[in-house]
Amino acid sequence: ENPKMFKALVLVALLGAVSADLSCEDCSMIGTTLSQQASSAEGIASELELISDVICGAVEDVAGCEEKLPSFWGAIAVALFNAEDGWFAPANLCSDVCAKKSLLWAPSCQDCSDRLYASVSYMADKEIQAQAIESFVNSEFCTQFGEENVESCKGGLKFVLPLAMDVLAQSGDFWITEFCATNIGCM
């Protein structure tokens, strides 16, 4: 009966449908923010809390592992989570949503957490882990530890990355909801 009321309901329905899809801009903000946090000193310390027991518990020289893992993981995390082309970089995290035209809406907490849970859980994929190891091993990454340590670095990558990625893949419940609410300001 009331055309204005009908138009308002259609507009509300359309707005609801649009906000259910994460925009490229919002996804990029999430990816950039998380990349910066995951490669920061605080982020690396949190990651080490999650992975140290698993990694150092799997080697004979636990004390040596506990001594060397923080600097080794720190270097890995800076490369793995860099904002340009790392795990959470917008180019990787958001390639699907940035391929289509988007409207600017505040991201919902559900959109943010769904996107991050999907990305983090993907770290457990053995093929992805193999690609990550190959990328590190075939890069200049290990040269930062000195030419005499390149081979042991490559061996360390093959050992540390799959274990760390398995643990991190299961870590979403510890941080994703709070990250989305606190750092992204989702609604």
Phi, psi and chi 1 to 4 in degrees:
 res  aa     phi    psi   chi1   chi2   chi3   chi4
   1 GLU       -  -41.0  -75.4 -175.0    8.7      -
   2 ASN  -104.6  105.8 -172.5  -21.1      -      -
   3 PRO   -61.4  -34.9   -8.8   13.1      -      -
   4 LYS   -65.4  -41.5  -73.5 -176.1 -179.7  176.8
   5 MET   -63.9  -41.8  178.2   64.2   97.4      -
   6 PHE   -62.5  -45.1  177.8   74.2      -      -
   7 LYS   -61.0  -39.9  -74.5 -179.8 -176.8  177.2
   8 ALA   -64.7  -41.7      -      -      -      -
   9 LEU   -65.4  -40.5  -71.5  173.4      -      -
  10 VAL   -63.7  -43.6  169.1      -      -      -
  11 LEU   -61.5  -44.3 -179.0   60.4      -      -
  12 VAL   -61.6  -42.6  168.5      -      -      -
  13 ALA   -63.9  -42.6      -      -      -      -
  14 LEU   -64.9  -42.1  -73.3  172.8      -      -
  15 LEU   -62.2  -40.2  -69.5  175.6      -      -
  16 GLY   -62.5  -40.4      -      -      -      -
  17 ALA   -68.2  -40.7      -      -      -      -
  18 VAL   -67.1  -43.1  169.3      -      -      -
  19 SER   -70.7  -15.4   67.2      -      -      -
  20 ALA   -72.5  -19.5      -      -      -      -
  21 ASP   -99.8  129.6  -71.5  -22.6      -      -
  22 LEU   -69.7  131.5 -164.1   59.0      -      -
  23 SER   -77.7  160.7   73.2      -      -      -
  24 CYS   -59.3  -43.9  176.5      -      -      -
  25 GLU   -63.1  -45.0  -66.5   81.9    2.5      -
  26 ASP   -67.3  -42.8  -71.1  -23.7      -      -
  27 CYS   -62.2  -41.9 -174.7      -      -      -
  28 SER   -62.9  -39.2  -64.7      -      -      -
  29 MET   -63.4  -43.3  176.6 -173.5   60.5      -
  30 ILE   -61.4  -47.7  -68.5  166.3      -      -
  31 GLY   -63.3  -44.6      -      -      -      -
  32 THR   -65.4  -46.3  -60.7      -      -      -
  33 THR   -61.2  -45.8  -56.5      -      -      -
  34 LEU   -68.7  -37.6 -174.9   52.1      -      -
  35 SER   -58.7  -46.3  -67.1      -      -      -
  36 GLN   -63.6  -42.3  -68.2  166.4  -12.9      -
  37 GLN   -69.5  -42.3 -171.0  168.0  -29.4      -
  38 ALA   -69.1  -22.3      -      -      -      -
  39 SER  -104.4    6.2   58.7      -      -      -
  40 SER   -82.2  164.8   70.8      -      -      -
  41 ALA   -58.1  -42.3      -      -      -      -
  42 GLU   -65.6  -42.6 -176.9 -179.3  -65.8      -
  43 GLY   -64.3  -43.5      -      -      -      -
  44 ILE   -63.5  -39.8  -69.3  166.7      -      -
  45 ALA   -62.3  -40.5      -      -      -      -
  46 SER   -65.8  -41.9  -64.2      -      -      -
  47 GLU   -62.6  -41.6  -66.8  151.5   17.0      -
  48 LEU   -62.6  -37.1  -79.5  164.9      -      -
  49 GLU   -58.9  -36.5  -76.6 -179.5   33.0      -
  50 LEU   -76.1  -40.3  -69.3  170.0      -      -
  51 ILE   -99.1  -20.6   67.6  173.3      -      -
  52 SER   -57.7  -48.3  -67.4      -      -      -
  53 ASP   -61.3  -41.4  -71.5  -13.4      -      -
  54 VAL   -66.9  -46.4  171.9      -      -      -
  55 ILE   -71.6  -51.3  -68.0  169.7      -      -
  56 CYS   -72.4  -22.7  -67.1      -      -      -
  57 GLY   -74.4  -10.4      -      -      -      -
  58 ALA  -102.3    6.5      -      -      -      -
  59 VAL  -123.4  159.2  -61.9      -      -      -
  60 GLU   -72.0  -43.3  -74.8 -174.7   29.1      -
  61 ASP   -89.6   77.8 -177.8    9.6      -      -
  62 VAL   -62.1  -44.8  174.3      -      -      -
  63 ALA   -62.8  -42.3      -      -      -      -
  64 GLY   -63.1  -40.0      -      -      -      -
  65 CYS   -63.7  -47.8  176.8      -      -      -
  66 GLU   -61.9  -28.8  -70.7  172.3  -13.7      -
  67 GLU   -77.4  -40.8  178.2 -173.1  -31.7      -
  68 LYS   -93.6  -26.8  -66.8  176.7 -177.9  170.2
  69 LEU   -58.9  -42.8 -175.7   61.4      -      -
  70 PRO   -56.2  -44.9  -29.2   38.0      -      -
  71 SER   -73.6  -36.7   62.2      -      -      -
  72 PHE   -65.4  -48.7 -170.0   52.7      -      -
  73 TRP   -64.8  -37.2  178.8 -105.2      -      -
  74 GLY   -56.3  -45.0      -      -      -      -
  75 ALA   -66.5  -40.7      -      -      -      -
  76 ILE   -62.3  -48.8  -68.8  170.8      -      -
  77 ALA   -61.2  -41.1      -      -      -      -
  78 VAL   -59.6  -40.0  166.5      -      -      -
  79 ALA   -78.1  -44.7      -      -      -      -
  80 LEU   -65.4  -34.6 -174.6   63.2      -      -
  81 PHE  -111.4   20.4  -59.5  127.0      -      -
  82 ASN   -65.5  149.7   81.0   71.7      -      -
  83 ALA   -72.7  -17.7      -      -      -      -
  84 GLU   -79.1  -52.1  -70.1  -60.3  -49.7      -
  85 ASP  -142.8   21.3   57.8    5.5      -      -
  86 GLY   -80.0 -174.1      -      -      -      -
  87 TRP   -54.4  -48.0 -169.0  -89.5      -      -
  88 PHE   -97.6    5.3  -60.9  114.3      -      -
  89 ALA   -56.6  141.0      -      -      -      -
  90 PRO   -50.3  -36.3  -30.0   37.2      -      -
  91 ALA   -60.9  -29.8      -      -      -      -
  92 ASN   -95.7  -47.0  -64.9  -38.2      -      -
  93 LEU   -69.3  -30.5 -174.2   67.3      -      -
  94 CYS  -120.1   14.3  -50.2      -      -      -
  95 SER   -57.9  -35.0   59.8      -      -      -
  96 ASP   -72.3  -45.1   60.4  -30.5      -      -
  97 VAL   -76.1  -25.0  -65.1      -      -      -
  98 CYS   -82.5  -10.8  -69.7      -      -      -
  99 ALA   -76.8  -21.6      -      -      -      -
 100 LYS  -110.1  155.1   58.9 -175.2  177.6 -178.4
 101 LYS   -66.4  139.2 -172.1  170.1  172.0   25.7
 102 SER  -128.7  159.3   61.5      -      -      -
 103 LEU  -107.2  151.9  -61.6  171.6      -      -
 104 LEU   -84.7  112.9  -67.5  174.9      -      -
 105 TRP  -137.2  151.6  -59.8  103.2      -      -
 106 ALA   -64.5  135.8      -      -      -      -
 107 PRO   -68.3  145.3   25.7  -32.6      -      -
 108 SER   -80.3  154.9   75.1      -      -      -
 109 CYS   -62.6  -33.6  -70.0      -      -      -
 110 GLN   -65.5  -44.1 -171.1   67.7   49.1      -
 111 ASP   -60.5  -45.2  -70.5  -19.6      -      -
 112 CYS   -62.5  -51.0  177.8      -      -      -
 113 SER   -68.5  -37.9   61.1      -      -      -
 114 ASP   -60.4  -44.1  -73.5   -8.3      -      -
 115 ARG   -63.4  -45.2  172.7   75.1   37.8  170.9
 116 LEU   -71.5  -40.2  -67.0 -180.0      -      -
 117 TYR   -59.1  -41.8  -88.6  109.3      -      -
 118 ALA   -63.9  -44.3      -      -      -      -
 119 SER   -66.7  -46.4  178.1      -      -      -
 120 VAL   -64.8  -43.4  169.1      -      -      -
 121 SER   -64.7  -26.3   65.0      -      -      -
 122 TYR   -64.4  -20.6 -156.2   45.3      -      -
 123 MET   -62.3  -22.0  -74.1 -174.8 -175.8      -
 124 ALA   -80.5  -10.3      -      -      -      -
 125 ASP   -67.3  120.4 -175.7  -70.9      -      -
 126 LYS   -61.9  -35.3  -61.0  -56.5  175.3 -160.4
 127 GLU   -67.3  -40.7 -167.5  173.5  -54.8      -
 128 ILE   -66.0  -40.5  -65.1  -57.7      -      -
 129 GLN   -61.6  -42.5  -69.3  175.6   -0.2      -
 130 ALA   -62.6  -39.5      -      -      -      -
 131 GLN   -66.4  -39.3  -70.6  172.9    6.5      -
 132 ALA   -64.1  -45.4      -      -      -      -
 133 ILE   -60.2  -47.4  -68.0  165.6      -      -
 134 GLU   -59.6  -41.9 -175.3  178.3  -27.9      -
 135 SER   -61.9  -44.5  -68.5      -      -      -
 136 PHE   -66.7  -49.0  -87.8   98.1      -      -
 137 VAL   -62.3  -37.9  167.3      -      -      -
 138 ASN   -87.8    5.3  -66.5  -29.1      -      -
 139 SER  -102.7 -174.6   72.7      -      -      -
 140 GLU   -87.7    8.3  -63.9  -63.2  -47.7      -
 141 PHE   -49.5  -49.7  175.5   80.1      -      -
 142 CYS   -71.9  -15.8  -72.8      -      -      -
 143 THR   -67.1  -20.5   59.7      -      -      -
 144 GLN   -65.5  -16.2   68.0 -176.1  -59.7      -
 145 PHE   -96.7    6.4  -60.0  104.2      -      -
 146 GLY    96.8  143.5      -      -      -      -
 147 GLU   -55.5  -36.4 -160.8   59.5   43.6      -
 148 GLU   -70.0  -13.7   68.9  -80.2    5.8      -
 149 ASN  -109.6    4.8  -64.9  -45.8      -      -
 150 VAL   -60.2  -47.4  167.4      -      -      -
 151 GLU   -66.5  -40.2  -71.9  -50.1  -50.3      -
 152 SER   -69.2  -32.9   62.3      -      -      -
 153 CYS   -62.2  -46.2  170.3      -      -      -
 154 LYS   -62.0  -40.3  -71.4  179.7  178.6 -176.9
 155 GLY   -64.5  -39.7      -      -      -      -
 156 GLY   -63.1  -40.7      -      -      -      -
 157 LEU   -60.4  -43.9  -73.1  167.4      -      -
 158 LYS   -64.8  -26.4  -68.5  173.3 -175.2  173.8
 159 PHE   -88.7  -48.1  177.4   74.5      -      -
 160 VAL   -74.2  -46.0  168.9      -      -      -
 161 LEU   -57.6  -49.7  -86.9  173.3      -      -
 162 PRO   -62.6  -41.1  -16.7   24.9      -      -
 163 LEU   -64.9  -46.6  -69.5  173.2      -      -
 164 ALA   -63.9  -43.6      -      -      -      -
 165 MET   -66.1  -35.1  -69.8  175.1   81.6      -
 166 ASP   -62.8  -44.7  -78.3  -17.7      -      -
 167 VAL   -66.1  -46.9  171.3      -      -      -
 168 LEU   -62.9  -32.3  -66.5  173.0      -      -
 169 ALA   -63.4  -26.1      -      -      -      -
 170 GLN   -96.9    3.0  -57.0  -59.6  -42.8      -
 171 SER   -90.4   -5.7   72.4      -      -      -
 172 GLY   -52.9  -38.8      -      -      -      -
 173 ASP   -62.9  -21.4  -71.3  -18.3      -      -
 174 PHE   -80.8  -19.4  -63.4  112.7      -      -
 175 TRP  -146.1  -21.7   62.3  -87.4      -      -
 176 ILE   -62.5  -49.3  -72.4  177.4      -      -
 177 THR   -60.2  -46.3  -58.6      -      -      -
 178 GLU   -66.3  -40.8 -177.1  178.1  -22.5      -
 179 PHE   -57.8  -48.7  173.1   83.4      -      -
 180 CYS   -61.5  -42.7  -71.5      -      -      -
 181 ALA   -72.4  -45.0      -      -      -      -
 182 THR   -80.4  -48.0  -55.0      -      -      -
 183 ASN   -90.5  -26.9  -64.0   82.6      -      -
 184 ILE  -103.5  -23.4  -57.3  -56.2      -      -
 185 GLY    67.7   37.7      -      -      -      -
 186 CYS   -67.7  165.9   59.7      -      -      -
 187 MET  -118.0      -  -56.4 -175.3  -13.9      -
